Amino acid sequence: MLVWPADRPLRSVFMGTPAFAVPSLRALASATTLVGVVSQPDRPRGRGLDSQPSPVSVAAAELGVPLVRPTSVRTPDTLAAIAAWVPDLLVVAAYGKILPRALLALPTLAAVNVHASLLPRHRGAAPIAAAILAGDAETGVTIMLMSEGLDEGDMLLKRTRAIGPSDTTESLTHALADLGAVALSDALAQVRGSGLVPEPQNASAATYAPRLTKDDGRIDWTRDAASIERTVRAFTPWPSAFTILGGRTVKILAARVGDDRATVPPGTITVRDGALEVATGGGTLVVTTLQAEGKKAMPAAAFAAGARLATNGRFA
């Protein structure tokens, strides 16, 4: 049972980095005595690749909370700095690094994680994209106890969200960021009330969502149209689903599954009614928005005209 007296201050430390974590940070600040925040160091961001603080670092500064941005959380100095905050609770949301046992052992009550999937499904670094790729009907957030294993800790609370037919990783990330804050607030309220009972995960039902690489976005046109359409949505905004035409990279930004069967080799393009119908290993994919290498995103009709694209061209 995870429980904390309602009349006793609950000192918390938050660890996170991207925008996904910010709503959870604000929820923690509202429900506990937030004594410190840990985020990753400034990184090159944006088109100019200027060094900028993480979204969590910016939010911590707005909240006026002590902030550390260590290169490593494993050094004695970093562990000592966090220990000096004397946390009762450590909350982690998309920090981006594996945490050592010594850090997880610091809080008096527990170290918990805000994980963007319905565990044990989609453990790992890219659970939101993995849920779309798999064609899951729903996803959600799990508040879980942290352990040294990869997202293997006992579950404390879940909140679900349906995956719509137009959802992308970008839209789901925004939605689950807000849902994560709701789930964390609910969990904290129960900790200060009747308590939370940890539930072990069913390891036999676990699936894994490894960190994405740029090459993961390369479209395999021998796959069926439905799975390729999910790839387009799962890899929006990064690493983007892409293909090759005439030796140059083309990003596929929006598409839908077509009604026709493919009667030509996978990757073969048919220009029809302002769209590009591309043959796949199972059905056709209607591509509606593309972005050629070095160009802006454009509708399929404009792309076809600009590329002088004719029927029976082929994506590789």
C-alpha positions in Angstrom: 0.0 0.0 0.0 1.3 3.4 -1.0 -0.1 6.0 1.4 0.9 9.3 3.0 -0.8 11.2 5.9 -3.1 13.9 4.6 -1.8 16.3 7.3 1.9 15.8 6.6 3.8 17.8 3.9 4.8 15.6 1.0 8.1 16.8 -0.4 8.6 16.0 -4.1 11.3 16.1 -6.7 10.4 16.0 -10.4 12.6 14.7 -13.3 11.6 15.3 -16.9 12.8 17.0 -20.1 10.3 17.5 -23.1 7.0 19.3 -23.3 5.2 16.1 -22.6 6.4 16.3 -19.0 5.4 19.9 -18.3 1.7 19.3 -17.4 2.8 16.6 -14.9 5.3 19.0 -13.4 2.6 21.6 -12.9 0.3 19.0 -11.4 3.0 17.9 -8.9 3.7 21.5 -7.9 0.0 22.0 -7.2 -0.5 18.8 -5.1 2.8 18.6 -3.1 5.7 20.6 -1.8 7.9 20.7 -4.9 11.5 21.1 -3.6 13.5 20.5 -6.8 13.5 19.7 -10.5 16.0 17.7 -12.5 16.2 18.1 -16.3 18.7 17.5 -19.0 21.3 20.2 -20.0 20.6 22.8 -22.7 20.6 21.3 -26.2 20.7 22.7 -29.7 17.1 23.2 -30.7 15.1 24.7 -33.6 16.2 25.6 -37.1 19.1 27.6 -35.9 20.2 24.9 -33.6 20.9 27.4 -30.8 21.4 26.0 -27.4 18.1 26.2 -25.5 16.8 24.9 -22.2 14.4 22.0 -22.1 10.6 22.8 -21.7 10.8 21.4 -18.2 13.7 23.7 -17.3 11.7 26.7 -18.6 8.6 25.6 -16.6 10.7 25.0 -13.4 12.1 28.6 -13.7 8.5 29.9 -14.1 7.6 28.1 -10.9 10.6 29.4 -9.1 11.7 25.9 -8.1 15.4 24.9 -7.6 16.7 23.3 -10.8 19.7 21.1 -11.7 20.6 20.1 -15.2 23.4 17.5 -14.8 25.2 15.8 -17.7 24.8 12.6 -15.7 22.6 11.7 -12.7 25.1 9.0 -11.7 27.8 11.2 -10.3 28.2 11.5 -6.6 27.8 15.3 -6.8 24.4 15.0 -8.6 23.1 12.3 -6.2 24.2 14.4 -3.3 22.4 17.5 -4.7 19.2 15.6 -5.1 19.5 13.9 -1.7 19.9 17.3 -0.1 16.4 18.2 -1.1 15.2 15.3 1.2 12.4 14.1 -1.1 9.6 11.9 0.0 8.4 11.4 -3.5 10.3 11.3 -6.8 8.2 11.7 -10.0 9.7 11.0 -13.4 8.1 11.8 -16.8 10.1 11.4 -20.0 13.4 12.3 -18.4 15.3 10.5 -21.1 17.9 8.6 -19.1 18.0 5.3 -17.2 18.1 6.1 -13.5 20.5 4.3 -11.1 19.4 2.3 -8.1 21.0 4.9 -5.8 18.7 7.6 -7.1 15.5 5.5 -7.0 16.3 4.7 -3.3 16.4 8.4 -2.3 12.7 9.2 -1.7 11.1 8.3 1.6 7.9 7.1 0.0 8.5 6.0 -3.6 9.9 6.8 -7.0 7.1 6.8 -9.6 6.9 7.2 -13.4 4.3 8.7 -15.7 4.4 6.3 -18.6 2.6 7.0 -21.8 1.0 3.6 -22.4 -1.2 1.0 -20.8 1.4 -1.2 -19.3 2.6 -3.9 -19.7 2.0 -3.0 -23.4 4.6 -0.8 -25.0 7.3 -0.6 -22.4 10.2 1.5 -23.6 11.2 4.9 -25.1 8.6 5.3 -27.9 5.2 3.9 -26.6 3.0 6.5 -28.3 4.3 5.7 -31.8 4.2 2.0 -31.0 0.5 2.1 -30.1 -0.4 3.7 -33.5 1.9 1.4 -35.4 0.3 -1.6 -33.8 -3.2 -0.4 -34.7 -4.3 -0.3 -31.0 -7.8 1.0 -30.4 -6.8 2.8 -27.2 -3.8 3.9 -25.3 -3.3 5.9 -22.1 -1.1 6.6 -19.1 0.2 4.4 -16.4 1.4 5.7 -13.1 3.9 3.1 -11.9 6.5 2.4 -9.3 10.0 2.6 -10.7 12.5 -0.3 -10.7 15.8 -0.9 -12.3 14.1 -2.9 -15.1 12.8 -1.1 -18.2 9.2 0.0 -17.2 8.8 -3.2 -15.2 7.6 -1.7 -11.9 4.3 -2.3 -10.3 1.3 -0.3 -11.6 -0.5 2.1 -9.4 -3.2 3.8 -11.6 -4.2 3.9 -15.3 -6.2 6.3 -17.4 -7.2 5.5 -21.0 -7.7 7.4 -24.2 -9.1 6.2 -27.5 -6.9 6.4 -30.6 -8.8 8.1 -33.4 -8.3 7.4 -37.1 -6.5 10.7 -37.6 -4.4 10.7 -34.5 -0.7 11.1 -35.0 2.2 10.8 -32.5 2.1 14.5 -32.3 -1.6 14.8 -31.4 -1.5 11.8 -29.0 1.6 13.2 -27.3 -0.3 16.4 -26.5 -3.4 14.5 -25.4 -1.4 12.1 -23.2 0.6 14.9 -21.7 -2.6 16.4 -20.3 -3.9 12.9 -19.4 -0.7 12.2 -17.5 -1.2 15.3 -15.4 -4.8 14.1 -14.6 -3.6 10.6 -13.8 -0.8 11.9 -11.5 -3.2 14.2 -9.7 -5.6 11.4 -9.2 -2.8 9.1 -7.9 -1.6 11.8 -5.5 -5.1 12.3 -4.2 -5.4 8.6 -3.5 -2.0 8.5 -1.8 -3.1 11.2 0.5 -6.4 9.4 1.1 -7.2 5.7 1.1 -3.9 4.8 -0.6 -2.8 3.0 -3.7 -2.3 -0.8 -4.0 0.6 -1.7 -6.4 -0.3 -4.2 -9.0 2.4 -6.4 -10.6 2.6 -6.4 -14.3 1.9 -9.5 -16.3 5.4 -10.0 -17.9 4.0 -12.5 -20.5 1.8 -9.7 -21.9 4.7 -7.2 -22.2 5.6 -5.6 -25.6 8.5 -3.2 -26.2 8.7 0.2 -28.0 12.4 0.9 -28.6 13.8 4.3 -29.3 13.1 5.4 -32.9 15.8 6.1 -35.4 15.6 8.1 -38.6 15.9 5.0 -40.7 12.7 3.6 -39.1 10.7 6.1 -41.2 11.7 4.4 -44.5 8.5 3.0 -46.1 8.4 -0.6 -47.2 5.9 -0.6 -50.0 5.5 -4.4 -49.9 3.6 -4.0 -46.7 -0.2 -3.5 -46.8 -1.7 -0.1 -47.2 -3.3 0.0 -43.6 0.1 -0.6 -41.9 1.8 2.0 -44.1 -0.9 4.6 -43.3 -0.3 3.9 -39.6 3.4 4.4 -40.2 2.7 7.9 -41.6 0.7 8.8 -38.5 3.1 7.2 -36.0 6.1 8.9 -37.4 4.6 12.4 -37.4 6.3 14.6 -36.6 9.5 12.5 -36.3 11.3 10.8 -37.9 8.6 11.2 -40.7 7.6 8.5 -43.1 9.7 8.8 -46.2 10.4 7.1 -49.5 12.7 7.7 -52.5 11.8 9.0 -55.9 14.5 9.6 -58.6 17.2 9.3 -56.0 15.8 12.0 -53.7 14.0 11.7 -50.4 10.2 12.4 -50.3 8.4 12.6 -47.0 4.8 11.3 -46.9 3.0 13.6 -44.5 -0.7 12.6 -44.9 -2.3 9.6 -46.5 -5.3 7.3 -46.4 -6.1 3.8 -47.3 -7.6 3.6 -50.8 -10.5 1.5 -52.0 -8.8 -0.2 -55.0 -6.8 -3.3 -55.1 -3.2 -3.0 -56.3 -2.7 -4.6 -59.7 0.8 -3.2 -60.3 4.1 -3.7 -58.4 4.4 -2.1 -54.9 5.5 1.5 -55.0 4.0 2.2 -58.4 2.3 5.6 -58.6 -1.0 6.4 -60.2 -2.0 10.1 -60.5 -5.7 10.5 -60.1 -8.0 13.4 -59.1 -5.3 15.4 -57.5 -4.0 12.6 -55.4 -1.3 10.0 -55.7 -2.5 6.4 -55.5 0.5 4.2 -54.6 0.4 0.4 -54.9 1.3 -1.6 -51.8 1.7 -5.2 -50.9 -2.0 -5.1 -49.9 -4.3 -2.5 -51.5 -3.5 1.1 -52.4 -2.4 4.1 -50.3 -3.8 7.5 -51.3 -1.1 10.1 -50.6 -2.5 13.6 -50.1 0.4 15.7 -48.7 4.1 15.3 -49.4 7.4 17.1 -49.0 10.2 16.8 -51.5 13.8 17.1 -50.3 14.6 20.7 -49.8 11.0 21.9 -50.4 8.0 22.9 -48.4 5.1 20.5 -47.8 2.5 20.6 -50.6 -0.7 18.9 -51.7 -0.3 15.8 -53.9 -1.6 17.6 -57.0 1.0 20.3 -56.7 3.8 17.8 -56.1 2.8 15.8 -59.1 2.8 18.9 -61.3 6.0 20.2 -60.0 7.8 16.9 -60.3 6.3 16.3 -63.7 5.1 13.1 -62.2 3.3 10.7 -64.5 1.4 7.5 -63.8 3.6 4.4 -63.5 6.4 6.4 -61.7 7.6 4.4 -58.7 8.6 5.1 -55.1 11.4 3.0 -53.9 
